[in-house]
Amino acid sequence: MTGRALLVALASTVLLAVTPAEVLPVLSIQGFFIEDGSDADPAAVSAAVSDARAAGGDLHVVVLANEPAGGATTFSDAVLDGLGSGTVFTVAPQTVGYASAGDVWSRDELDAATDAALDGSTDTEVVTLFVAMVLDPPGASIWPLFVLFGLIAATIAGFVWWSSRRKRAAEAARLEEARALAQAKLADVADDILDLEDEVQLSTDADVRRSYQQASTTYAAAVTEAGQATSAAGLLALATRLDDAIWELDCAEALLDGNPLPARPVPRQPPPPDPDAAPSQAPAAPRAPERQPAEYVRRTSRRSSYSGPDMTNMLMMMAAGAMGARAGRSRRTTRGATPSARSRTSTPRIRGGGRRRRRG
């Protein structure tokens, strides 16, 4: 062939070569481009691209029938300029190469996949070998991780269920204990009302009768609340009501004995939950406010007493714990979902490739 004929042949090849600008519109629609004259199977290439994208990558495949100027890696780089991000894998008659930016695969993964693809004897094999390797690189299978994560999740779920069940059982037991104490207090106050009735009836002091009547009314309200109290907060309200009834009886007794009236007990409230405390933390034991000392000596025949730390403090802790748990659940529901284990990177552009080793 003369020099002129060779130049004409080379010029014809250049004019027939596909340019990155021609490839881009097709890639944006279907994710792959196959030049006429290639032996690549469109169905197989399409399936490979779909598998790679289902795994979280942004793969684009170009299969050329003519070797591009500068080789497959340079062509992939030019196509990636038009796409902006993702991975472009180009298969040419003599070379295979990739260019990638901001995708899920590392340089090592793409280099290993390219090395495997170089052994493909057909264009279809080159593409399928490349995709198979990026989806399951040697020594980096994700299935063991799935199994491990599954075992960890099952263990955590079982522990949480067991802990929750144990906590509910403990709370139910404490609530029953508090309920029994409340019933005992109710019985004590009822006895005190009956024991003081004769003295009140004989007294001509209107204040004595008024205090005694108020104690009886408050006690009746406490009995009603006792039948409706099904939670720590309800029993705490009952305990406060009993404190009021006992104080009113103390007033009646002090008036009968000619003693100064005792100070009214300060109602107790559970402390608000700490918004910064972890939901799993147990609430700190509330500090009971000091009651002002009475200015008289209680009769030895009296059996009732203030609810005190035996019941009230227990109920305050339980009520505070319930509010803290609700606050913790509220914080958990507002948190965002955990991001996936594999995400796109912000690494700079990477390139790689090699010369095809066709089998004889």
PyMOL commands that set and color helices and strands:
alter all, ss='L'
color gray80, all
select helices_A, chain A and resi 3-16+20-30+42-54+71-83+107-117+123-135+143-202+206-228+232-257+308-333
alter helices_A, ss='H'
color red, helices_A
select strands_A, chain A and resi 32-34+59-63+86-91+95-101+350-355
alter strands_A, ss='S'
color yellow, strands_A
deselect
rebuild
show_as cartoon
